Amino acid sequence: MKTRLLIAVAVMAFATCAMGAPPTTLKLQRGGTTVPVTTPLGGAPLTSLELDPAMAGGDTDDLGSGLDVGFKARVNRSIAQGHAGSNRMGHAWRAKSHPELLGGLDGLDFHDQRYANGGNQFSVEPPDQGLCAGNGFVMESVNDVLAIYDHRGKELVGPVDLNTFYGYPAAINRSTGAYGPEITDPSCYYDASTQRWFQLALTLDRIGTTSSLAGTNHLDIAVSQTSDPTGAWTIYHLPVQNNGTQGTPDHGCALGFCLGDYPHIGADAHAIFLTTNEFSLFGSGFYGAQIYVISKRALVSGAASPNVVLFNGGDPSIPAPAFTVWPAISSGGQYAGGHGGTEYLLSSDAVFNASGTSNTIWLWSVSNTRAIDFMPTSVTLNVAPLTVQTYAVPSSLAQQKPGDTPLLECFALAGCAPNFLGYPNNVYAGPRDLAVNDSRMQQVSYANGKLWGTLDTDVLLSDGSHGSGINYFVINPDSGFLFANDTLALPDANLTYGAAAVTQSGRGVIAFTVVGPNDYPSAGYASLDARIGAGDVHVAAAGAGPWDGFTGIPYFGSAPRWGDYGAASVDGNKIWIASEYIAQTCTLTEYLTSPLFQCGGTRGALGNWATRISLLGF
């Protein structure tokens, strides 16, 4: 257990703004069906095509700052304008909720990702972790594999590469050189009211079987046909290039194609909600978050063409800066029933300010959702600013505890990188710092009549340096009143990529990564409730070594990457949490022992990220 630092709660202001423009009506395209089946692990330890040449270092982002983007597709782009802020030291409080760690397991890792489907995969980091649980099952999806476990943590299916799950050819066929679609940003949701599972990912089409991107891209939504996720699923496709083709509206993205980046899923009683950050795929520019509302009844019934409406966050009539507008998932089938059915969403805006700071978050609501089945254009969107404690885009990367980093060491050792990796020697300083999140909103939950959310914020560490902590919000969505708003932080380590889940009785948990000069990247958590806020920081699984991945090595042309998001999921009165961490360590000698680069099946040549799944009870 580690001590945390707190910041005083700020005063809140609330004013609702209704949107004038009606939503755009769309139709979802039903595809085929799928059944998740374990694909074999295998393949060569390293090839000349480790990274997808159509992407910037796989699922990576080398923008640094600013709204401009380069000519290649870069998934999960940043639009941060500045960095500032500090954390005032406060008092350590203990929340009324005391979650007990009931168990845990190592989830999917880089080795699973790279060697799934016979090795016909690219090397990808970060994992972009999704998790959902219910009906005695737990499902985890990452870039670009998924697995299904029973409630004891026994793996039932997996790893299944996402290309196979969605019915596509392999990401790269290493026998023929043919490329399949590029899949990224997975997430999942178990809907307790319908007892159905929903799996979401963004898919970018190719030009034939070449590596070149066609420009068309779509959200792929898989819906289980029963309450058992190991059975059959129905697949739907939602085009999101928004250039007037395939039934999409034309949002005027530079060079002809928009990108539906960073998709996430939420739900109320009547609809499934998907949100994206819309960028130009081939050019420059951010065009506002998009909010898609889809008939839940139609999805669950397997309808051929479910109703969909789209609210364009880039529309000039919307008074809020729409970026990462995260929809709420419900706890145990508990939904907001007012105004004909309501879904709540949250977003932040510090990334738009030159200072990188803000004391405003935005509360969005989609109302009259029951009309999605019979009069979809009468679904309405509203947004309101909430004044909160000042938060800031984290100003620096996170130090990590030194240890064995064989990938980095091979680059520095004469003859190692050219002879074994096929890359030129270069000395890169280590240990390298690990990336923390910007201040975009993270997972949002609706439970006990309240809205719960988190984001990363800049904090001041005890040595005077800047680090990352987690700002959290517990909101009355009807009035805008803040029950709790504070910052969870440690004096000597960073907390990043928080994800909160809350039971129907109001007992919650925030999951995150803990990393610092004395900590390898570890899976952490803290309790959360509306009366007192967050409890003390606990480590569910300590990291075994430092992060040693390819992003951030200048040769690969991308900034260091970690996380993108974690996940947490309520299962009755228990909560499953998932965070990225490092589960292994090995020396350079072990790294170069046959089979090469795998360190006994614990990593791959270009990465060693892992995920930890933990079960907490109260």
C-alpha positions in Angstrom: 0.0 0.0 0.0 1.3 3.4 -0.9 0.3 6.9 0.3 -1.6 9.1 -2.1 -1.9 12.8 -2.6 -5.2 14.7 -2.8 -6.4 18.0 -4.3 -9.4 20.0 -3.0 -12.7 19.8 -4.9 -13.5 22.7 -7.1 -16.8 24.6 -7.5 -19.1 23.4 -10.3 -21.2 25.4 -12.7 -24.0 23.8 -14.8 -25.8 25.0 -17.9 -27.5 22.7 -20.5 -27.1 23.5 -24.2 -29.4 21.7 -26.7 -28.2 20.9 -30.2 -30.2 22.4 -33.0 -29.1 20.2 -35.9 -30.9 16.8 -36.2 -28.8 13.7 -36.4 -27.9 12.0 -39.7 -29.7 8.8 -40.4 -27.6 5.8 -41.4 -28.0 2.1 -41.9 -25.8 -0.6 -40.4 -24.5 -3.3 -42.8 -24.9 -6.9 -41.5 -22.0 -9.2 -42.5 -21.5 -12.8 -41.7 -21.2 -14.8 -38.5 -18.2 -16.0 -36.6 -17.3 -18.4 -33.8 -14.2 -17.6 -31.8 -11.7 -20.5 -32.2 -8.2 -20.6 -30.9 -5.6 -20.0 -33.6 -2.2 -21.7 -33.4 0.9 -19.9 -32.1 3.9 -20.1 -34.3 6.0 -18.5 -37.1 9.5 -17.2 -37.5 10.9 -15.2 -34.6 11.6 -12.1 -36.8 10.8 -11.1 -40.4 11.5 -8.1 -42.7 7.8 -7.2 -42.2 7.5 -6.8 -38.4 5.7 -3.5 -38.7 2.8 -2.7 -41.0 4.3 -0.4 -43.6 1.0 1.5 -44.1 1.0 2.5 -40.5 3.4 4.7 -38.5 5.1 2.0 -36.4 2.0 -0.1 -36.1 -0.5 1.4 -33.7 1.7 4.3 -32.9 1.7 8.0 -32.7 4.8 10.2 -33.3 3.1 13.6 -33.4 4.3 15.1 -30.2 1.9 18.1 -30.2 -0.3 20.2 -32.4 -3.3 19.5 -34.5 -1.4 18.7 -37.7 -0.9 15.1 -38.8 1.4 13.5 -41.4 0.5 11.6 -44.5 0.3 8.1 -43.1 -2.5 6.7 -40.9 -1.6 7.1 -37.3 -4.0 5.6 -34.9 -4.9 7.3 -31.6 -3.5 10.7 -32.6 -2.8 13.4 -30.0 -4.0 17.0 -30.4 -2.4 18.3 -27.2 -1.5 22.0 -27.4 0.6 22.4 -24.2 1.6 21.0 -20.9 1.3 22.6 -17.4 -0.1 22.1 -14.0 0.9 20.7 -10.6 -0.5 18.7 -7.8 -1.0 20.4 -4.4 -0.3 18.0 -1.5 -3.3 17.1 0.6 -4.4 14.6 3.2 -4.6 10.8 2.7 -8.2 9.5 3.2 -9.5 6.0 3.3 -12.7 5.3 1.4 -15.6 3.4 2.9 -15.1 0.7 0.1 -12.4 -1.8 0.8 -12.0 -4.0 -2.3 -10.4 -7.4 -1.6 -8.1 -8.9 -4.3 -9.8 -12.2 -4.9 -7.5 -13.4 -7.6 -5.9 -12.6 -10.9 -4.2 -14.0 -14.0 -1.9 -12.8 -16.7 -4.0 -11.9 -19.8 -2.9 -11.5 -23.3 0.7 -10.3 -24.1 3.0 -9.3 -26.9 3.9 -12.9 -27.6 0.3 -13.9 -28.0 -0.3 -10.9 -30.3 2.8 -11.5 -32.6 2.6 -15.3 -32.9 -1.2 -15.8 -33.1 -2.6 -17.3 -36.3 0.7 -19.1 -37.1 2.7 -15.9 -36.8 0.8 -14.1 -39.6 0.6 -11.0 -37.5 2.6 -7.7 -37.2 4.4 -6.5 -34.1 2.1 -4.0 -32.4 2.2 -1.9 -29.4 0.5 -0.7 -27.3 -2.2 -3.3 -26.6 -5.3 -1.0 -26.4 -6.9 -3.2 -23.7 -10.6 -4.1 -23.6 -12.3 -6.2 -21.0 -15.9 -7.3 -20.3 -17.4 -9.8 -17.9 -20.8 -11.5 -17.1 -22.7 -14.7 -17.0 -19.7 -16.6 -15.7 -17.3 -15.4 -18.5 -14.6 -12.9 -18.9 -13.4 -11.7 -22.4 -10.3 -9.6 -23.1 -9.3 -8.1 -26.4 -6.2 -6.2 -27.3 -4.3 -5.2 -30.5 -4.9 -7.7 -32.2 -6.1 -10.8 -30.4 -8.8 -11.8 -28.0 -9.3 -14.5 -25.4 -12.3 -15.8 -23.4 -12.0 -17.1 -19.8 -14.4 -18.7 -17.3 -15.1 -17.0 -14.0 -12.2 -18.8 -12.4 -9.7 -17.4 -14.9 -9.4 -20.6 -17.0 -8.8 -19.8 -20.6 -11.6 -21.3 -22.8 -10.7 -19.8 -26.1 -7.6 -17.9 -27.3 -5.6 -16.3 -28.4 -7.8 -15.6 -31.5 -6.4 -13.0 -33.9 -8.9 -10.3 -34.6 -8.6 -10.7 -38.4 -9.8 -14.3 -38.0 -12.5 -13.4 -35.5 -14.0 -10.9 -37.8 -13.8 -13.2 -40.9 -10.9 -11.4 -42.7 -7.7 -12.8 -44.2 -4.6 -12.7 -42.0 -3.1 -9.4 -41.2 -0.1 -10.5 -43.3 0.2 -13.9 -45.0 3.8 -14.6 -44.6 3.7 -17.3 -47.3 2.2 -15.2 -50.1 2.9 -11.7 -48.9 -0.8 -10.8 -49.1 -2.1 -8.2 -46.6 -5.5 -8.4 -44.8 -7.3 -5.4 -43.4 -5.7 -3.4 -40.6 -7.6 -3.8 -37.3 -7.0 -1.7 -34.3 -8.5 -0.1 -31.1 -10.6 -3.1 -29.8 -13.0 -2.9 -26.9 -15.9 -5.0 -25.6 -19.1 -4.8 -23.5 -21.4 -7.3 -21.8 -25.0 -6.1 -21.7 -26.7 -7.5 -18.6 -30.2 -6.6 -19.7 -30.0 -8.5 -23.0 -27.3 -11.0 -21.9 -25.4 -10.3 -25.1 -21.7 -9.6 -25.7 -20.5 -6.8 -28.0 -17.0 -6.7 -29.5 -15.9 -3.5 -31.3 -12.8 -2.6 -33.4 -11.8 -0.2 -36.1 -10.9 -1.8 -39.5 -8.9 0.0 -42.3 -9.3 -1.5 -45.8 -6.4 -2.2 -48.1 -6.1 -1.7 -51.9 -6.5 -5.4 -52.8 -4.0 -7.5 -50.9 -1.3 -4.8 -51.0 -0.1 -2.8 -47.9 -1.6 0.4 -49.2 -4.7 1.7 -47.5 -7.8 2.2 -49.6 -9.2 5.0 -47.5 -12.4 3.3 -46.5 -12.6 2.3 -42.9 -15.3 1.0 -40.7 -16.3 0.1 -37.2 -16.8 -3.7 -36.9 -19.4 -4.7 -34.3 -19.7 -8.4 -33.4 -22.8 -9.3 -31.3 -23.1 -12.7 -29.6 -26.1 -14.7 -30.5 -26.5 -16.1 -27.0 -25.2 -15.3 -23.5 -22.2 -17.6 -24.2 -19.4 -15.7 -25.9 -17.7 -18.9 -27.0 -20.6 -19.5 -29.4 -21.8 -17.8 -32.6 -21.7 -14.0 -33.2 -23.2 -11.8 -35.8 -21.0 -9.2 -37.4 -22.0 -5.7 -38.5 -20.1 -3.0 -40.4 -20.5 0.7 -40.0 -18.5 2.8 -42.6 -16.9 5.8 -40.9 -14.8 7.4 -43.7 -17.6 10.1 -43.9 -16.8 11.3 -47.4 -20.2 10.6 -48.9 -19.4 7.1 -50.0 -21.1 3.9 -48.7 -24.0 5.9 -47.3 -21.8 8.1 -45.1 -22.2 11.9 -44.8 -19.4 14.1 -46.2 -17.5 15.9 -43.5 -14.9 17.3 -45.9 -11.8 15.6 -44.4 -8.6 16.6 -46.2 -7.6 14.3 -49.1 -10.9 12.7 -49.2 -11.2 10.2 -46.3 -11.9 10.6 -42.6 -10.7 8.2 -40.0 -13.0 6.9 -37.2 -10.2 6.8 -34.6 -10.2 5.6 -31.0 -13.7 4.0 -31.0 -15.4 3.1 -27.7 -18.7 1.6 -26.7 -21.5 2.5 -24.3 -25.1 1.5 -23.8 -28.5 2.5 -22.3 -31.7 0.5 -22.2 -32.5 1.1 -25.9 -29.3 1.7 -27.8 -25.6 0.9 -28.2 -23.4 4.0 -28.5 -20.2 4.1 -30.4 -17.9 7.2 -30.4 -14.9 8.1 -32.5 -12.3 10.8 -32.9 -12.5 11.9 -36.5 -9.3 12.8 -38.2 -8.3 13.0 -41.9 -6.8 9.6 -42.8 -4.3 10.8 -45.4 -4.1 14.5 -44.6 -4.1 16.9 -41.7 -6.8 17.9 -39.4 -9.1 16.9 -36.5 -12.8 17.1 -37.4 -14.5 16.5 -34.0 -15.8 13.4 -32.2 -18.6 11.4 -33.7 -21.5 9.9 -31.7 -23.3 6.9 -33.3 -26.6 5.6 -31.8 -27.6 2.1 -32.8 -30.8 0.2 -32.0 -29.9 -2.4 -29.4 -33.0 -4.4 -30.0 -32.1 -4.7 -33.7 -28.5 -5.7 -33.0 -29.6 -8.4 -30.5 -32.2 -9.8 -32.9 -29.8 -10.1 -35.8 -31.7 -7.6 -37.9 -30.5 -7.1 -41.4 -30.2 -3.3 -41.2 -30.5 -1.8 -37.7 -31.3 1.9 -37.3 -28.3 4.2 -36.7 -28.1 8.0 -36.2 -25.0 10.1 -36.1 -24.3 13.3 -34.2 -21.3 15.1 -35.7 -19.2 16.7 -32.9 -17.5 18.8 -35.5 -20.8 20.6 -36.4 -20.5 24.4 -35.8 -23.8 24.4 -33.8 -22.2 22.3 -31.0 -20.8 24.7 -28.4 -18.4 22.1 -26.9 -15.0 21.0 -28.2 -15.8 17.4 -28.9 -12.8 15.2 -28.4 -12.8 11.6 -27.0 -16.5 11.8 -26.0 -16.6 8.6 -24.0 -20.1 6.9 -23.6 -21.1 5.3 -20.3 -21.4 1.6 -19.8 -24.1 0.5 -17.3 -23.7 -1.5 -14.2 -25.8 -4.7 -14.2 -28.5 -3.4 -16.5 -29.1 -0.2 -14.6 -29.9 2.7 -17.0 -31.1 6.3 -16.9 -34.8 6.1 -17.8 -35.7 9.8 -17.9 -36.5 11.8 -21.1 -37.5 8.7 -23.0 -34.2 6.9 -22.2 -30.9 8.7 -21.7 -27.3 7.9 -22.3 -24.6 10.0 -20.7 -21.1 10.7 -22.0 -18.1 12.7 -20.8 -15.2 14.6 -22.4 -12.4 16.9 -21.5 -10.9 19.9 -23.2 -7.4 20.7 -21.8 -5.8 19.4 -25.1 -7.3 22.4 -26.9 -5.8 25.0 -24.6 -2.3 26.5 -25.2 -1.6 26.1 -21.5 -2.6 22.4 -21.6 -4.9 23.0 -18.5 -8.6 23.3 -17.9 -11.2 23.5 -15.2 -14.0 22.3 -17.4 -15.3 18.9 -18.5 -18.3 18.4 -20.7 -21.4 16.3 -19.8 -23.1 15.0 -22.9 -26.5 13.4 -23.0 -28.4 11.6 -25.7 -32.1 11.5 -24.9 -35.3 9.9 -26.2 -33.3 6.9 -27.1 -36.3 4.6 -27.2 -37.2 6.4 -30.4 -34.2 4.8 -32.2 -36.5 1.9 -33.2 -39.4 3.9 -34.7 -38.4 7.6 -35.2 -34.6 7.8 -35.1 -34.3 11.5 -36.0 -36.2 12.4 -32.8 -33.2 11.2 -30.7 -31.7 14.4 -29.2 -28.2 15.5 -28.1 -27.4 17.9 -25.3 -24.2 19.1 -23.7 -23.3 21.0 -20.6 -20.0 22.4 -19.2 -19.1 21.3 -15.6 -16.6 23.4 -13.6 -14.1 21.0 -11.9 -10.8 20.9 -10.2 -8.1 22.1 -12.6 -6.4 19.3 -14.5 -3.6 19.4 -17.0 -2.1 17.4 -19.8 0.8 15.5 -18.2 4.0 17.3 -19.0 6.6 14.5 -19.2 7.2 10.8 -19.8 7.4 8.4 -16.8 10.7 7.1 -15.5 10.8 3.4 -14.9 13.0 1.3 -12.7 16.2 0.2 -14.5 16.6 -3.5 -15.4 17.3 -5.8 -18.3 16.3 -4.4 -21.7 17.7 -6.9 -24.3 16.1 -5.2 -27.3 17.8 -1.9 -26.4 21.0 -3.7 -25.5 21.1 -5.6 -28.8 20.9 -2.3 -30.7 23.9 -1.0 -28.7 26.1 -4.2 -28.9 28.4 -4.3 -31.9 27.2 -6.8 -34.4 24.1 -7.9 -32.4 21.4 -5.8 -34.1 22.7 -6.4 -37.7 23.4 -10.1 -37.2 20.3 -11.0 -35.2 17.7 -8.3 -35.7 18.6 -7.1 -39.2 18.8 -3.5 -38.0 21.8 -1.2 -37.8 23.6 -0.7 -34.5 22.8 2.4 -32.5 23.2 3.3 -28.9 19.9 4.4 -27.3 20.0 5.7 -23.8 18.3 3.6 -21.2 16.3 2.9 -19.3 13.8 4.7 -21.6 11.0 6.6 -20.2 7.5 5.2 -20.6 4.6 7.2 -22.1 1.7 8.3 -20.0 -1.7 9.3 -21.3 -2.8 12.8 -22.3 -5.8 14.3 -20.5 -8.5 12.7 -22.7 -11.4 11.2 -20.8 -11.2 7.4 -20.0 -13.8 4.8 -19.3 -17.1 6.2 -18.1 -19.6 4.2 -16.0 -23.3 4.9 -15.0 -24.1 3.2 -11.7 -26.1 4.0 -8.6 -27.7 6.9 -10.4 -24.3 8.6 -10.9 -21.7 9.1 -13.6 -18.2 8.0 -12.9 -15.1 8.9 -15.0 -11.3 9.4 -14.9 -8.6 11.1 -16.8 -4.8 11.6 -16.5 -3.5 14.9 -15.1 -0.1 16.4 -14.5 1.0 16.2 -10.9 4.0 17.4 -8.9 6.2 14.6 -7.5 8.1 14.8 -4.2 11.4 15.4 -6.0 10.1 18.4 -7.7 9.6 16.8 -11.1 6.3 16.4 -12.9 4.4 13.2 -13.3 1.0 11.7 -14.0 -1.9 11.2 -11.6 -5.5 10.3 -12.1 -8.3 12.9 -11.8 -11.7 11.3 -11.1 -15.3 12.5 -11.2 -18.5 11.3 -9.6 -21.4 13.3 -11.0 -25.1 13.7 -10.6 -25.9 13.8 -14.3 -29.4 15.4 -13.7 -28.1 18.4 -11.9 -24.4 18.5 -12.6 -23.5 18.3 -8.9 -20.1 16.7 -8.2 -20.2 14.2 -5.3 -16.4 13.7 -5.7 -13.7 15.3 -7.8 -10.1 14.8 -6.8 -6.7 13.6 -7.9 -5.2 10.2 -7.0 -1.4 10.4 -7.1 1.7 9.0 -5.5 4.7 11.1 -4.5 7.3 8.9 -6.1 5.5 7.1 -9.0 3.2 7.8 -11.9 -0.4 6.5 -12.2 -1.7 6.4 -15.8 -4.6 5.1 -17.9 -7.2 4.9 -15.2 -10.4 2.9 -15.8 -13.3 3.0 -13.3 -16.1 0.5 -12.8 -18.8 0.7 -10.2 -21.4 -1.7 -8.8 -25.1 -0.9 -8.6 -24.6 -0.2 -4.9 -22.0 2.4 -5.6 -18.8 0.6 -4.7 -16.1 1.2 -7.3 -12.6 0.6 -8.4 -10.1 2.5 -10.5 -7.6 0.4 -12.4 -4.3 1.8 -13.7 -0.6 1.3 -14.4 1.9 2.2 -11.7 5.4 3.1 -12.9 8.3 5.2 -11.5 12.0 5.2 -10.8 11.5 2.5 -8.2 8.7 0.6 -9.9 8.6 -1.5 -13.0 5.3 -1.0 -14.9 2.8 -2.6 -12.5 -1.0 -3.2 -12.4 -2.5 -1.1 -9.7 -5.9 -0.2 -8.3 -7.7 2.0 -5.7 -11.2 1.9 -4.3 -13.7 4.6 -5.4 -16.9 5.8 -3.8 -19.1 9.0 -4.0 -18.8 10.0 -0.4 -15.0 10.2 0.1 -13.6 9.5 -3.3 -10.6 7.3 -4.0 -8.8 5.1 -1.5 -5.2 4.2 -1.2 -3.1 2.8 -4.1 -2.7 -1.0 -4.2 -0.6 -3.1 -6.5 -2.5 -6.1 -7.9 0.6 -7.4 -9.7 4.1 -5.9 -9.5 6.0 -5.6 -12.8 8.9 -8.1 -13.2 11.1 -5.8 -15.4 11.2 -2.7 -17.5 9.2 -2.0 -20.6 11.4 -2.9 -23.6 9.4 -2.3 -26.8 10.2 -0.9 -30.2 8.2 2.3 -30.0 10.3 5.2 -28.9 13.5 3.7 -30.5 14.3 6.4 -33.1 15.2 3.8 -35.7 11.4 2.9 -35.9 10.4 6.6 -36.2 7.7 6.8 -33.5 7.3 8.1 -30.0 7.2 5.7 -27.0 3.8 4.2 -26.4 2.0 2.6 -23.6 -1.6 1.8 -22.8 -4.0 3.8 -24.9 -6.6 2.6 -22.4 -7.3 0.0 -19.7 -10.6 -1.5 -18.7 -12.8 -2.5 -15.8 -16.1 -4.5 -15.8 -18.7 -5.1 -13.1 -19.8 -8.7 -12.6 -22.5 -8.8 -9.9 -21.0 -7.4 -6.7 -17.5 -8.0 -8.0 -15.3 -6.1 -10.4 -12.8 -7.4 -13.0 -10.0 -4.9 -13.8 -7.4 -5.0 -16.5 -4.2 -2.9 -16.9 -1.1 -3.1 -19.0 2.1 -4.1 -17.1 5.3 -6.0 -17.6 5.1 -9.7 -16.6 8.6 -10.9 -17.6 12.3 -10.1 -17.6 15.2 -11.7 -19.4 18.8 -11.0 -20.1 20.4 -10.4 -23.5 21.8 -13.9 -23.4 18.4 -15.4 -22.8 17.0 -13.2 -25.6 19.5 -14.6 -28.0 18.9 -18.2 -27.0 16.8 -20.4 -29.3 14.0 -19.9 -30.0 15.4 -16.4 -30.6 13.9 -13.3 -29.0 11.1 -15.2 -27.1 12.7 -15.6 -23.7 10.9 -18.9 -23.1 7.6 -17.7 -24.7 7.3 -14.6 -22.6 8.0 -11.9 -25.2 8.7 -11.2 -28.9 11.7 -9.6 -30.7 10.3 -6.1 -30.6 8.2 -6.0 -27.4 7.4 -7.3 -24.0 4.1 -5.7 -23.0 1.6 -7.8 -21.0 -1.8 -7.4 -19.4 -3.0 -8.3 -15.9 -6.6 -9.2 -15.2 -7.6 -9.1 -11.5 -10.9 -9.8 -9.6 -11.9 -7.6 -6.7 -14.8 -8.0 -4.2 -16.2 -6.0 -1.4 
